[in-house]
Amino acid sequence: MKANCLQNVDRDVGIEILRHSEHEHKEAGDVIMKQGETGDKFYIVIQGSVGVYVRDTFKKSRNRKSIVVRLPRITSDATLHQHPGDTVKHHHCCCLPENQKLDCHHDTGTRHQCKCHVTEKSIQQAELEAKYGSKVNILPSGHSFGELALLKAEARNATIIADEAVDLMVIPQKLFENTIKWHQSKEFDDKRIFVRTHPFFAKWTEAEIEQLVPCLKKRIISAGQCAFPQGCDVTCLHFLVRGKARLSAVPELHRKQYPAMFDAAEMSKRHPLYFEYDN
């Protein structure tokens, strides 16, 4: 496991953290921290993954209903590669969709049919979201959380729940302040500057920006490395910060990726529809 937050710290600092940090084990469904609580610990995921849940507290202060981006469970229609010689550095907003609530079984044949049923896992997920808010992110091993409350001396802005059995490195507040607080503060400021200066977020409110910034994750991709292959699930919105990338696609795969769209197109050819518009 390589902790992203420790990659830029000095060796002596890393040794001090390892010596004085604590270890915690959580089972799936265990609540690690709750939104609104006072934060006094910083966490690093050693093994497993955790879910990030946010209850919207800004509804009264803005016009839009929610800033949680619900991406449909679709597949990428293209593959992103880097140009040789370039190192691509970009942020991606991991506002993930909730776990699939339906198990779909597709019959073979010319017609696309879908028989769905609600699973026990989907019911549990719905109960968690009803209690703790929307699931906006999933943090795998190597990722960290809990720094925002320590940096800003504010209450926790999210609830963290174990998606599976997880092992955590726990860094107390005093150790955090003496070791990696400066690095975490700089990274957080860089994210905030990125959001405030990017035209995509020009019309976002201050409350929306403050809720989004902690969800941003930086990813560095080497030249020639595939950022995401065609056909993979779409779970993040990517922003290219530095470098160049090549977008390539295999059109023949689109029929398998979007069968409903192709079926609808063929149906419209056999049964054309005519629309009248009022002037």
TIMI-546700 format. One record per residue (C-alpha): residue in three letters; z, x, y. Coordinates in steps of 0.5 Angstrom, whole numbers, padded with zeros to 4 digits, always signed. Last residue first. Layout:
BEGIN
ALAZXY/...
This chain:
BEGIN
ASN-0069-0090+0057/ASP-0066-0093+0050/TYR-0068-0088+0044/GLU-0071-0091+0038/PHE-0070-0087+0032/TYR-0075-0087+0026/LEU-0072-0085+0019/PRO-0077-0082+0014/HIS-0076-0084+0006/ARG-0079-0078+0002/LYS-0079-0073+0007/SER-0072-0075+0009/MET-0069-0074+0002/GLU-0072-0067+0002/ALA-0068-0065+0008/ALA-0062-0069+0005/ASP-0062-0065-0001/PHE-0063-0058+0003/MET-0057-0060+0007/ALA-0053-0062+0001/PRO-0055-0056-0003/TYR-0052-0051+0002/GLN-0051-0044-0001/LYS-0055-0045-0007/ARG-0061-0047-0003/HIS-0059-0041+0002/LEU-0060-0036-0003/GLU-0067-0036-0002/PRO-0067-0034+0005/VAL-0063-0027+0003/ALA-0060-0025+0010/SER-0059-0019+0014/LEU-0055-0018+0020/ARG-0054-0010+0022/ALA-0048-0008+0026/LYS-0047-0004+0032/GLY-0041+0000+0035/ARG-0035-0003+0039/VAL-0032-0009+0040/LEU-0036-0014+0035/PHE-0032-0021+0035/HIS-0031-0024+0028/LEU-0029-0031+0027/CYS-0025-0031+0020/THR-0025-0035+0014/VAL-0032-0036+0012/ASP-0032-0036+0004/CYS-0037-0030+0001/GLY-0044-0032+0000/GLN-0047-0026+0004/PRO-0043-0020+0004/PHE-0038-0019+0009/ALA-0037-0012+0013/CYS-0041-0008+0009/GLN-0040-0001+0010/GLY-0046+0004+0012/ALA-0042+0006+0018/SER-0034+0005+0017/ILE-0031-0001+0019/ILE-0025-0002+0023/ARG-0021-0008+0023/LYS-0016-0011+0029/LYS-0012-0017+0027/LEU-0012-0023+0032/CYS-0006-0028+0031/PRO-0001-0025+0036/VAL-0006-0026+0041/LEU-0008-0034+0040/GLN-0001-0037+0042/GLU-0001-0033+0048/ILE-0008-0035+0050/GLU-0007-0042+0049/ALA-0001-0043+0053/GLU-0005-0039+0059/THR-0011-0044+0058/TRP-0018-0042+0055/LYS-0024-0043+0059/ALA-0026-0036+0059/PHE-0024-0035+0052/PHE-0031-0033+0050/PRO-0033-0029+0056/HIS-0028-0024+0053/THR-0024-0021+0059/ARG-0017-0025+0058/VAL-0018-0024+0050/PHE-0019-0017+0050/ILE-0013-0015+0055/ARG-0009-0019+0051/LYS-0011-0016+0044/ASP-0010-0009+0048/ASP-0003-0011+0050/PHE-0001-0013+0043/GLU-0003-0006+0041/LYS+0001-0002+0046/SER+0007-0006+0045/GLN+0007-0005+0037/HIS+0006+0003+0039/TRP+0012+0003+0044/LYS+0016-0001+0039/ILE+0015+0004+0033/THR+0021+0008+0032/ASN+0027+0007+0036/GLU+0026+0000+0038/PHE+0024-0002+0031/LEU+0031+0002+0028/LYS+0035-0002+0033/GLN+0031-0009+0031/PRO+0032-0008+0023/ILE+0026-0006+0019/VAL+0025-0010+0013/MET+0020-0008+0008/LEU+0018-0014+0004/ASP+0016-0015-0003/VAL+0012-0022-0004/ALA+0012-0027-0010/GLU+0006-0032-0008/ASP+0005-0036-0001/ALA+0011-0033+0002/ILE+0013-0037+0008/ILE+0013-0035+0015/THR+0014-0040+0021/ALA+0011-0038+0028/ASN+0013-0037+0035/ARG+0020-0034+0034/ALA+0024-0034+0040/GLU+0024-0029+0045/ALA+0026-0022+0047/LYS+0019-0020+0049/LEU+0018-0014+0044/LEU+0023-0016+0039/ALA+0020-0024+0038/LEU+0013-0021+0038/GLU+0014-0016+0032/GLY+0016-0021+0027/PHE+0010-0019+0023/SER+0006-0014+0019/HIS+0000-0013+0014/GLY-0001-0008+0009/SER+0000-0013+0003/PRO-0004-0020+0005/LEU-0002-0024+0011/ILE-0005-0031+0011/ASN-0007-0035+0018/VAL-0007-0041+0021/LYS-0003-0046+0017/SER-0001-0052+0021/GLY+0006-0054+0023/TYR+0012-0053+0019/LYS+0014-0060+0016/ALA+0008-0063+0015/GLU+0004-0057+0014/LEU+0009-0055+0008/GLU+0008-0062+0005/ALA+0001-0062+0006/GLN+0001-0055+0002/GLN+0005-0058-0003/ILE+0001-0064-0004/SER-0005-0059-0005/LYS-0002-0055-0010/GLU-0001-0061-0014/THR-0008-0063-0014/VAL-0012-0068-0011/HIS-0018-0070-0014/CYS-0025-0070-0013/LYS-0032-0072-0016/CYS-0038-0069-0012/GLN-0045-0071-0014/HIS-0051-0067-0012/ARG-0058-0070-0015/THR-0063-0066-0018/GLY-0059-0064-0024/THR-0052-0061-0026/ASP-0046-0064-0024/HIS-0041-0061-0019/HIS-0034-0061-0020/CYS-0030-0061-0014/ASP-0022-0059-0013/LEU-0020-0062-0007/LYS-0014-0060-0002/GLN-0017-0053-0001/ASN-0012-0048+0002/GLU-0011-0049+0010/PRO-0017-0046+0014/LEU-0016-0039+0017/CYS-0015-0038+0024/CYS-0016-0030+0023/CYS-0019-0028+0029/HIS-0023-0022+0028/HIS-0023-0016+0032/HIS-0028-0011+0032/LYS-0029-0003+0031/VAL-0036-0001+0028/THR-0037+0006+0027/ASP-0044+0008+0028/GLY-0048+0014+0024/PRO-0052+0009+0020/HIS-0052+0002+0023/GLN-0047-0003+0020/HIS-0048-0008+0015/LEU-0047-0016+0016/THR-0049-0020+0010/ALA-0052-0027+0012/ASP-0051-0035+0010/SER-0043-0034+0010/THR-0040-0039+0005/ILE-0037-0046+0007/ARG-0030-0048+0007/PRO-0030-0051+0014/LEU-0027-0047+0019/ARG-0021-0051+0023/VAL-0019-0047+0029/VAL-0012-0049+0031/ILE-0013-0049+0039/SER-0010-0056+0039/LYS-0011-0063+0043/ARG-0014-0060+0049/ASN-0012-0062+0055/ARG-0006-0057+0056/SER+0001-0057+0058/LYS+0004-0063+0054/LYS+0001-0060+0047/PHE+0004-0054+0048/THR+0009-0053+0042/ASP+0004-0054+0037/ARG+0007-0052+0030/VAL+0005-0046+0027/TYR+0005-0043+0020/VAL+0003-0036+0018/GLY+0003-0036+0010/VAL+0005-0030+0006/SER+0002-0025+0001/GLY+0003-0020-0005/GLN+0006-0013-0004/ILE+0009-0009+0001/VAL+0008-0014+0007/ILE+0012-0011+0013/TYR+0017-0014+0017/PHE+0021-0013+0023/LYS+0028-0016+0024/ASP+0032-0019+0030/GLY+0028-0025+0032/THR+0032-0031+0035/GLU+0029-0038+0031/GLY+0024-0042+0034/GLN+0019-0042+0029/LYS+0022-0040+0022/MET+0023-0034+0018/ILE+0022-0032+0011/VAL+0022-0039+0008/ASP+0021-0038+0000/GLY+0015-0042-0002/ALA+0013-0037-0007/GLU+0019-0032-0009/LYS+0022-0027-0004/HIS+0024-0020-0005/GLU+0027-0016+0001/HIS+0027-0008+0002/GLU+0031-0005+0008/SER+0029+0000+0013/HIS+0033+0006+0014/ARG+0030+0012+0010/LEU+0023+0009+0010/ILE+0023+0008+0018/GLU+0026+0016+0019/ILE+0020+0018+0014/GLY+0015+0015+0018/VAL+0018+0017+0025/ASP+0018+0024+0022/ARG+0010+0023+0020/ASP+0008+0021+0027/VAL+0006+0014+0028/ASN-0001+0012+0028/GLN-0002+0009+0021/LEU+0005+0006+0021/CYS+0003-0001+0023/ASN-0003-0002+0018/ALA+0002-0001+0013/LYS-0002+0003+0007/MET+0000+0000+0000/
